[in-house]
Amino acid sequence: MKILTTPRMERCIGCHSCSLACARLVHKYLSWDTAGIRIASSGGLSTGFEARTCLACDPAPCVRVCPTGAYSQRKGGGVIVRKNLCIRCGECARACPVDAVYLDAATEPFVCIHCGRCVPFCPHDCIEMKDVRATGSTEDGGAA
Amino acid sequence: MIKEKFKVLTVDLGSGRGNIVTMDGRDTVAGGSGLAALLFTKYGHPDKPWNDPDQPLIFAIGPLTGYFPLMSKTVCAFKSPYHDQYTESHAGGRSALALRFADLDALVVLGKATRPSCIAVGSRHLEVKEVPYLWGKDVFESGKMLRSTFKGAGHRSILRIGPAGENGSAMACINADTYRHFGRLGGGAVMGNKNLKAIGINGDAAFQLPDSKDYPKIFQDVYTKLTDTDMMSKYHDIGTPINMAVLNETKMLPIRNLQRTSDPAISNITGEQFADLALLRNAACAGCPVGCIHIGFVRERFQKEHRYIYRQVSYDHEPIFAVGSMLSIEDCFSVLAIIDMAEKMGLDVMSAGVALAWATEATEKGVISEEETVVRLSFGDTEGYKQAMLHLGRGANEFYRLLAQGTLKAAEYYGGKDYACVLGQEMAGYATGEVYFTSQALGFRHSHLDSGGYSYDQKEKGKDVSKAVDFLIKDEQGRVLLTSMVACLFARGVYTDQLLAECLKAVGYGSLAETLEPVSRNIRQIRWKNRLATGFMPEKVIIPKRFYEITTVKGSMDSDFLSSLVAEYGKAIRDLVQ
């Protein structure tokens, strides 16, 4: 099982191509918000960028707090979201320790599904799909 | 999201209120340059001066902004303090995508705030906030404070001015997201005159994708062309400063206030030198994977003990030429240090550097002295120029306040018009020859990007006036279409008219896609009508003597050819609005 990792964010130039690709290809929106990976400057543009994306927790705190079972644990880390079960309460976003769940104006959640479709759009190889070991952790990498 | 009508937010600083205006015109002016020109016809006052509070400050994006890569620039339009005529200035950064995701085709600022203020806008938010504590703060200080004022880190754009804009300098830029600028022709002073220190645009909306099977395929094709081929490598690798060595080699680089066009001494300020020694990292405009923004650094020791400050400074060919070769500064870190001071003041680096080059030659010739310049100006003296940038930005005395209105204005008062390197405004970094000089002197924005005159000079050997004028007119039309989409002009090799039509069709602007030729002619005409209505007279354009005196690899300037070009291009511009 592979997960999306962000091992080389120090190379990020802030083009948002990954976010735009995720929104466009996975969530079917024109947006840089409704995406499983979002780019923010880390304290001003002079200090570089960070990626807000799912760390593939296992167990995932967003699954634990979801009151309707819309969130379930993905094998290897991360979550599977069934939006037809979601009541738009926003608890998933509040539970996420790294702000990886985006809630739109109607409180619909958007989170990484670890599909890797954003990866080819990064011009500097900041992001990468990696196999997870049995423990659920990767060799290296992180959200920032 | 695809809207046949424009959605424009007007903000009246006098009342602190906004108004959403729905406007026709998508199929006649497209957006960007065309929309800005249309908005000026609606809200502008050709007969009132630039600093009348009723004059609009316009920011416009295009129909392809956000939908395709490199559709990442915003057009800012206003009546310029430099010549009191209608103009545009363009910038990258995040403002284009932020406006798209704020669900606006344009933002129009009207009126004047009673106290220093800023505008915070998003798709569901509008606020005019008083920020008197920011007035007088330089671009660096105000940037830090504004980050906590505006929401949406990462997905917002912050446009701000420095002291130059506050005190009405016609060389004041609008800083866009720290490393990009609405640089030329004094947009910063328009904000300052409105008591508007900053604008924060939060792109916080999401939209349905175009209902078209072609869109994903065309997006992928465009993205591949832009990233997998070598088409963009010039901008991605060394960046625009690669021109420094190329132009120096062909005797086309303005050096020492254009006293010469080639000099071995520039070998330490070439693009290659910057990349090897001073390049810290790259950055990108939102929506552009090319990442052409090159960021170097300055490091200054401030105590006898080893205590340093450092700052990151973006660089390009134009700033390097303006405060490097034009001032005979011969190492890249000194160039960056002078750029840094111009940035701090919120000055357009190009205009300010060329102005100081004139002031230095005027000093050498005894036309002015330290009595005017406060600090002794001499070619190659970095510390003097750093101080002079602060004086110019803050308008330290009568001399600097006049110089900040334009080099020719100072030269008219003190003398030295012959060697004022002004082509409508302070020259850009190309001393390629007669066609370029004509192109900038008469071009709509007095920009090297109005049309490819510099390229024509480099490639064409003949001196056919009508052929050259035809080229300038036709090239301008192609570029105005791109700046109405709004594309970065670096992508002009990719975004052909045919590809633009395919892109427009794929996102739902089918009728616009089928009429691009007449639409671009219409946009060009409206722009020039605005320009002429606000006082531009091509017949009055004078090219200073210095431009007739240079020699390039092609030989000496042909004064008859240059004079004929100016006369004929002026007539052709007149014909455009008939």
Boltz contact constraints between the chains, C-beta under 6 A:
constraints:
  - contact:
      token1: [A, 13]
      token2: [B, 282]
      max_distance: 6.0
  - contact:
      token1: [A, 13]
      token2: [B, 283]
      max_distance: 6.0
  - contact:
      token1: [A, 13]
      token2: [B, 284]
      max_distance: 6.0
  - contact:
      token1: [A, 13]
      token2: [B, 291]
      max_distance: 6.0
  - contact:
      token1: [A, 14]
      token2: [B, 283]
      max_distance: 6.0
  - contact:
      token1: [A, 14]
      token2: [B, 284]
      max_distance: 6.0
  - contact:
      token1: [A, 15]
      token2: [B, 284]
      max_distance: 6.0
  - contact:
      token1: [A, 15]
      token2: [B, 288]
      max_distance: 6.0
  - contact:
      token1: [A, 15]
      token2: [B, 289]
      max_distance: 6.0
  - contact:
      token1: [A, 16]
      token2: [B, 286]
      max_distance: 6.0
  - contact:
      token1: [A, 17]
      token2: [B, 289]
      max_distance: 6.0
  - contact:
      token1: [A, 28]
      token2: [B, 209]
      max_distance: 6.0
  - contact:
      token1: [A, 29]
      token2: [B, 206]
      max_distance: 6.0
  - contact:
      token1: [A, 30]
      token2: [B, 207]
      max_distance: 6.0
  - contact:
      token1: [A, 30]
      token2: [B, 209]
      max_distance: 6.0
  - contact:
      token1: [A, 31]
      token2: [B, 206]
      max_distance: 6.0
  - contact:
      token1: [A, 32]
      token2: [B, 155]
      max_distance: 6.0
  - contact:
      token1: [A, 33]
      token2: [B, 206]
      max_distance: 6.0
  - contact:
      token1: [A, 34]
      token2: [B, 206]
      max_distance: 6.0
  - contact:
      token1: [A, 39]
      token2: [B, 154]
      max_distance: 6.0
  - contact:
      token1: [A, 40]
      token2: [B, 153]
      max_distance: 6.0
  - contact:
      token1: [A, 40]
      token2: [B, 154]
      max_distance: 6.0
  - contact:
      token1: [A, 41]
      token2: [B, 153]
      max_distance: 6.0
  - contact:
      token1: [A, 41]
      token2: [B, 154]
      max_distance: 6.0
  - contact:
      token1: [A, 44]
      token2: [B, 147]
      max_distance: 6.0
  - contact:
      token1: [A, 45]
      token2: [B, 178]
      max_distance: 6.0
  - contact:
      token1: [A, 46]
      token2: [B, 312]
      max_distance: 6.0
  - contact:
      token1: [A, 123]
      token2: [B, 289]
      max_distance: 6.0
